[in-house]
Amino acid sequence: LYTTSYLKVRIKEPKKAVKKMVEKGQIFYESWGYDQTNIDYLVVDEVSKSGKTVICQMMTSAQAPEDHVIPGRAFGVRFRMWVRKYGNQEVLHGQYPYVQRDGGEAHYRSGGFWIYERPMYETPLGYGH
């Protein structure tokens, strides 16, 4: 080890294990709309090695009692979302397909998804605008 002041010596510290905040199979939701409430769901298919991004698929929704909806089955194209921390909760942020056609064409919108914990209220059909 050199002790001269003009030579800097770096000691490598062992890399810390990355704690993955999101897990495969975890479900997230987004609530959006003007004058009505719409709920979109997605499921995590794959988590990157760094834990900073995930590959997801959109999910259908199913009716639950009292104008609430719950996640259904996965469908459509797979897409990448960023994992972010908001307060003490993980959120997914990025562009996701909100219209998908049978031929594989998809139209995307930007948004953030929160961890799904319970049935969500959605404006019933025929209400809103």
N, C-alpha and C positions, 0 to 999 in steps of 0.2 A: 504494500500500500504506500502510495506516494504522499508525502506530507507538505510538498511545496505549495504555496498559496495560489500559484497560477494554474495549477492542474486540478480540475474538479473530478472527483471520483463519485460515481453513482453506485449505490448499492440497490440492487433490484429487490423489491419486496414481493413476496409471493402474491399472485393474483387471488383476490377474494372470490369465493363462489358467488355467482349471480343468483339472487333469489328471484324466482319467477313469480310475478304477482298474479298472473292470469294462467288458468289451466285449460287444457283441452276439454271440450264438452261444456264449458261454462257458457251461460246464456246472458246476453245483454239486451237492453231495450233503449229506444229513443221515442220521445213524445214530441209531436210537432203539430202545427196547424194554426190557422187564424180563424177564430169564431167556431172552431170545432177541435176535437182532440183526436189525433191519429197516433197509433202505436206501431212501431216497427221492431222486430226482433231479429237477432242474429245469434249464431252459435260459433264458438271457436273450434276450428278443425285442427289447427296446428300452431304451436308457439315457437318462435325463433330461438336459436341457441342463446342469444343475448337477452331474450325476454322483452325486447323493446318493440317488437312487432308481432302480429298474429295473422294467420290466414283464417278467414271466416266465410260463412254462407248465411244468406238471409233465411228467415223462417216464416212459415205461415202463422196465422193466429187463429185461435178457436174461441168461440163464445163461452163466457163463464156467467154466472148469475149477476144480476143487477148492472147490466151494461159494462161489464168488465171483459177483458180478453186475456188469454194465456197463450204461451208459445205452442206452436204445432210442430210441423216437420220441416227439416232443412230442404232447400231447393235452390236451383240456379247456379250461376257462376261463383267461383271462389274469388276472394279479393283480400287485399292486405289492409290492415288498420294499425295505427300507432297506439301503443300502450302509454297512457299518461297518468299522472297522479293528480287528483283534485282534492285538496284537503287530505283526508285519510282514506280516500277511496280511489280505486283504479277506474279509469274510464278509457274507452276506445275512441279514437278520433281519426277521421280521414274521409275519403270518398267511398260511397257504397251504392250498389245498384238499387234504384227504387222502381224502375220499370224494366222488366225483362221479357223479351219475346222468345217464341219457340225456336227461332233460328240462332239463338245464342247472343243476339244483339242486346246490349244493356245501356240504359241511360243512368248517369250517376248524379248524386247530390252529396254535398259535404255535411257532416254532422258528427255528433258525439253520442256515444252509447254508454249507459250506466248499467251496473250489475243488476240483474233481474232477481227480485226477492219475493214478489207477491203479484197476484192478478192486478192488471192496470185498467183504469177507467178509459173507455173510448166512446166518443160521441156515437150514438146509435144511428143506423141507416135511416135516411129520411130527415135527419136533423142537421143543423149546421148550415152550410151553403153548398 
